[in-house]
Amino acid sequence: MYTLTDVTKKYSQSKRQVVALNDVSLTIPDGQLVAIQGPTGGGKSTLLQMLGALDRPTSGSVELGTDSLSKQRDSRLAKIRAKEIGFVFQGFNLIPTLTAQENVETALAPLHVSAADRKRRAAEALASVGLADRGNHLPSELSGGQQQRVAIARALVKDPEVLLADEPTGNLDEETRDEIMDLLEGLWRDRGLTVVIVTHDTAVARRAQRRLHIKHGQVSEVA
């Protein structure tokens, strides 16, 4: 479970101070599917960075289970990101010179998994997203939807507790968007993941269990 208490994040920009998050208190229970919407610059990405242990608040606390993400050492945060949190991005972020199989295997490198185990688990992850026959293909040989499926397999191969997705359908057409959301929903139900999706797309947000809106760094619930 995520617990955010009085979280404020400030950045210095030129000669002024920007408040990206403003006294945010929020709980996300284990196994919940949450969508976060809001205007550009409203704080969506900053909030996702806090949840992903990629940044620390200026004040307040961020907890994932028993781990305080705002107080842990950088080395501990790196281990949490490597093992417990999967990330999916709008731009797929695949390594162009590696095959789909190899891209998925990269997520296991920090966990010191044996080569044989990496291959097995990556193949299973690709099969779970419908790409069992695409392991030897380079990203350039895959469609946008297939590349995003590889990215999802890479996020899931380490068996995380949490999946954080930043505009995961932003580069896709409507039909492919719906296919990716069907996939994410199915994985969420089957694996009991906590899933947090940042999106500008209301059609995507409406499929979540819970919808949040963030504007001027403040979070509100959407009925």
N, C-alpha and C positions, 0 to 999 in steps of 0.2 A: 504494500500500500504506500502511495505517496502522501506525504503530509507537508504542505508548505505553510509556514507561519510568518506573517508580517514580512513577506519578501519584497525588498526594494532593490532595484538594480539601476545604478547611475553610470553614465558614460560621459567622458569629457570629449566634446566635439568642437574643434577650433577654440573659441574663447567662451563657449557656453557649455552648460551641463544639461545633458539629456536624461530624463527619467524614463527608462524603458519599462520598468515594472514599479508599480506604486502601491506598496503595502498590501501585497496579495496574500490571502490566506485561502487554502484550497486543499481538499482531500480527494484523492482518486483511489477508490477501493481496488483490491486485486481483482483481475478478471473483467474489468469494465472496458467498454469501447467508447472512447470519448473523441468528439470532434471539436476543434478550436477554430473559430472564425474571427475576422476583424479586419479593419482597414490596414493597408500597407503602412508600416511604421508604428503600428499600435502596440507591438510587444509580443506578437505570436512567436517569432523565431527566438527571441530572448527567453521566453517561457520554456520553449522546447529545449533550449540549451541547458537550462537549469534542471529540467527533468532528465536530460541525458548525461549529467555530470560533466558537461563540456565547459561550464562557467560557474562561477560562484556569485552569490548575491552580495551586494554592498552591505546589506543588513538583513536580518531575519534568518530563518533556517529552512532547509530542504532535506527531507528524510525519505529514503526508500527502504521500507522495512525497518531494520534496526540500524541502518547505515545513515549517518549524517553526511549528506553530499556537500554541505557547506563547510564542513570542518575536517574532512578526511585529508590525508596527505595525497599529493598528486599521484604517487605510485599506487595507492589504494584505489583512487578514482579510476585509474587506468585499468585495473583489474576488474572493477565493477562494470566498466564499459565493455571490456573484452568478453565477459562471461554472462552478464545479467541483462544487458540492454542491446537490442538489435535496432539498427538505423536503416531507414529507406528514404531516399532523396528524390526530388523531382528530376534531377539530371542523371539518374541511375548510378553515376560514379563508378562505372566499370573500367578496369584497366584494359585498354584497347588491344594490347599485344598478348593478352592471356585468353584462353578459351573460357567458355562458361563454367566448365568444371573447375578450372584453375582459379577463376575469380571467386567462386564459392569457397574453395579451399583456403584462400587468404584469410578468411575470418577465423580460422582455427589455428593459424600460425602462433598468435600470442599465447595460446593455451597449451602449447607443447604437445600437441597430439601427433602420434606417429604417422608416417607417410601413408601407410596402408589404411589406417583409421580415417585419415583426412579424405582419402579417395572414396571410401565407402560412405562416409557421412555426407560428403558433397553430392554423390550420386543419388543418395536417398532424398536429400533436400531438393535437388532438381526434379526428381520424380514427383515429389509432393506438390510442386507448382506446375506440373504438366509438361515438363521439359526433359523427360528421361532420354529422349532421342536427340537432344541438342547440346550435349555436354562438350563435344569437340568443336563446336562452332565459335568463332570469334564474335565479339559484339557487333562488328560491322556486318556480319552475316545474319543478324537477327533483327526482327522488327522492334519498334519501340515498346510494344506490349511484352514481347519476349524478353527484351533487355530488363524491363522492370521486374519480370518474374525471376530472372537471374538475381537481381538485386534483393528481392524478397527472400529467395533461397539462401543467399549469402547472410542475410540478417538472421535467418532462422536456424542455420546449420549448427550454431553453438547452443541451441536449446535455451534461449533467453527467457526471462520472466516477463520482460517488457518489450514491446515493439513501438518505436517512435517513427512516425512517417511525416515528412515535411513535403506537402504538396505532391503526394505520390502519383496522382493522376494528372498533374498539371501539363504534361507534355503529350497527352494522349487524346485521341478523338473520343467521342461519346460512347461508342460501342466498346472500345477497348477499355475506357474508364470503367464501365459497368462490369466488364470481365475481371478487372483487377480488384474492384471492390467486392465482387462475389468471392474471389479468392481470399482476400483479407478477412472477410466475414467468416468464411469456412474455417480458415486457420485459427481465427480467434475462438470460435466455438469448440473446435476439436482439441485445441491445445490449452485452453483456459488462460490465454495470454491477457495481459493488460495492454491495450492498444490505444495510442493517442495519435490522432491525425490532425495536422494543421492543413486547412484547405480554404480556398476562396470559393469553392464550388458548393453551392447550397444543396445540390442533388447528392453530393457525397456526404455532407454533414447530416442530412436527414436520415441517413442509414445508421447513424450511431445511436447507441443507447442514451447517450447524454451529450448535450451540446453546450459549449461555452462560447462566450463572446468577449473579446478583449479589445479595449479602446483606451488610448491615453494611459496604457500601462495598468488598467484596472479590469478585473475579470468579473463577468456576470453570467448567471445561468440563463439559458434560452428555454423557454417553456415548450 
